Amino acid sequence: MTEKEEILVIKDLHVRVDDKEILKGVSLTVRRGEIHALMGRNGSGKSTLSYTLMGHPRYKVTAGQIWYKGSDLTALAADERSRSGIYLAFQYPVAIPGVSVSNFLRAAVKSRRGTDVPVKEFRKELRNRMSSLNIKDDFLSRYINDGFSGGEKKRLEILQMELLAPDLAVLDETDSGLDIDALKTVASGINSMTGPDVAILLITHYQRLLNYITPDYVHVMQDGQIVMSGGSELAHQLEARGYDWVAPAPVV
Amino acid sequence: MAEQKTVSTATQVDDPTKRREEPTWMKEARLASWESYLSTQLPGIRDDGWHRTDISGLNLADLRAVDFHSPEASASVSPWVIPALDSLSSHSGVLIQEAGTPAYLKLDSELADKGVVFCDIETALKTHGDKVRRYLGEPADLNDDKFTNLIKSWFNCGLFLFVPPGVEIANPLLSFTSVNYRSSGIADGAVLPRLLVVASEGSRVTLLHSVTAPLSQAVDTALHAGLVDIHIEQAAHVSYLELTEFGPAVYSVTNTRAWLNKDASFTSLTAALGGRLVKGEISTYLNGQGASAEVAGVVLGADNEKYSFNTIEEHNAPDTRSNIHFRTALKDSSTSIYQGIIRVDREAQRTDAYQSNKNLLLGSGAKADSIPKLEILADDVRCSHGATVGPVDQEQVFYLMSRGLTAAEAEELIVLGFFTTVMAKFDHKPAIAWVGSAIASKLIAHDRDSRKQSAGEQK
């Protein structure tokens, strides 16, 4: 079997937010078809890595490199990254009052596919995907994340991911705040995305999502660095022994 | 006095009334208002409601009232109205008034049979004098300001809408007024519409009124000044939408007044999408017990446009309710001032009043002010207000960009959404979409212009 393309290569990445260095030398390589789980305590830098990969302007790369599909990613704005196939499922998606989910999804899909999708066809695709995620029809006329429950927000993130069909999906704590049924629905949505060409980076605090999705690799983050990597069994060891087993909690 | 150069004597004022074959009482009312006009000063920035609204650049003496004409059977729908008619689809009547050409008028015959009157103001004076005299023949009001007097003496277009008791009109009535200053060859023109709406007891009607003056720098100054009087009788309902889009040469001053009787209700949406200086005052008089008003405004400014809006809610009877939502988004160096007044009379117990004003600053030179004023004399009331001024939430922009939208597309969507939440309070969906698309066109056209400009600067 030939080695799959290295879709994402991160080398010694340092990132500052405002004036604070959060990532202190992260290195990670992800190939197409792989699922990587990134675990760690709150505040270890997991979300910073996800925002940095998506190109949030507040997150400044001060050293190191990010290569995506063989090119330097850091020069691209968030919208260019999205159009080239990177997707971030937000931990806390923002509400945008007045903008309906259906208008937004159409605009997003048009940007990613580079062409307008015929309304009828789009509606059909949308309904199919919505029903498999247990999303009601009235969702479309509601405003983006406005008054959404935690579960509804996460489902909308997954729905968008399916529609935008990314090459690299970063899921930031997509399991947080979900009850068991919602967790199963969201997990099956993620599983339906997987394939030989898609790379997935699952950021999670707990192991419970990994009961439904089996990662190829598990990494543990601590104080802005990846301090341990292993196979899927590492997640179970972490669950059993806690993060202290990997590294002591930083002194605050 | 400067005005005397242009229109100095009663004889000259008399001319338009004669040519329009108006009744004597109308001529007298025009003349009385003209006298008041001559003796009132142009509002200054210290006058109530005119804070930071400098209109001194407007030389009223140089202005001449534009010619409008009565409807003719042979008149046709002008091409510029067709897109609006298409998007608004179902309607019960249309009035199109264009400077220099005969007006177009159509009203469903079924409504005419029921006694509904919908026509231009000139026709109303000719054929419905008995119905309009009560409102238009009133003696000059000492409280009227310069512009109100100007409109009362010189109004040259406008409409009359009368809905008999108990008649409910499901589809809206549409009014389009256009002044193409360039092609009509009118420099320093003044378009002075007077709108009169009378909704009799238990009636229901929606009126959508749009005024446009194309985007042209062809003249130094032009004026749109409108007076909109809406009388809502017991348990009647009026929905009124006003959309104005003016070019950078046009000053606009609009005074909208609604009087609500017992259990009457009023829903209004004012959309201001352009002009050199756009001043609007919207007064709601809740005079009958149980009356309620829902007043919304959306303003999109660009370049050096200036906006100044006042809303005045007068609660004069018990159990009255008012909800004001005014939203402004300002690009470039456009500015806005909003002043919202809630007055609650001693009699008006159990008043429920809310006022919200939100301002989005999109341009680096944009500026917005918000002045709430509460004057409450009753003791059992619920009154609250809130105001915000700030830039677009960058987290919202990032979220949309992370889905592939460009920064400009993201901002457009957010601004449209910002307006949509208050436009949604207007109870006619196609009208909301119509105004929404006008807002989107301005946002997009403006982005394109500024991109061109910055590309030009780089070369």
Contacts between the chains, C-beta under 8 A, distances in Angstrom:
chain1	res1	chain2	res2	distance
A	54	B	398	7.9
A	54	B	402	5.1
A	55	B	401	7.9
A	55	B	402	7.7
A	56	B	398	5.6
A	57	B	394	7.4
A	57	B	398	7.2
A	77	B	401	6.7
A	77	B	407	7.4
A	78	B	398	6.0
A	78	B	401	4.0
A	78	B	402	5.0
A	79	B	401	4.3
A	79	B	402	7.6
A	79	B	404	5.5
A	79	B	405	5.9
A	79	B	406	5.3
A	79	B	407	7.1
A	79	B	410	7.8
A	81	B	402	7.7
A	82	B	401	7.1
A	82	B	402	5.6
A	82	B	403	5.8
A	82	B	404	4.0
A	83	B	404	4.9
A	87	B	402	7.9
A	88	B	402	5.5
A	90	B	399	7.0
A	90	B	402	7.8
A	93	B	399	6.6
A	94	B	393	7.2
A	94	B	395	4.9
A	94	B	396	5.4
A	94	B	399	5.0
A	96	B	396	5.2
A	96	B	399	7.1
A	96	B	400	7.4
A	96	B	413	7.5
A	96	B	414	6.2
A	96	B	417	5.6
A	97	B	417	5.9
A	97	B	418	7.4
A	97	B	421	5.0
A	98	B	416	6.8
A	98	B	417	2.8
A	98	B	418	5.7
A	98	B	419	6.8
A	98	B	420	3.6
A	98	B	421	4.3
A	98	B	424	7.9
A	99	B	413	5.4
A	99	B	414	6.9
A	99	B	416	7.1
A	99	B	417	3.7
A	99	B	420	7.4
A	103	B	413	7.4
A	104	B	400	7.5
A	104	B	403	7.5
A	104	B	413	7.1
A	107	B	403	7.8
A	107	B	405	5.9
A	107	B	409	6.8
A	107	B	413	6.7
A	108	B	400	7.9
A	108	B	403	3.9
A	108	B	404	5.6
A	108	B	405	6.7
A	111	B	403	6.9
A	111	B	404	3.1
A	111	B	405	5.6
A	111	B	406	7.8
A	111	B	409	7.6
A	112	B	403	7.7
A	112	B	404	4.8
A	143	B	417	6.9
A	143	B	421	7.5
A	160	B	403	6.5
A	164	B	403	7.0
A	164	B	404	7.3
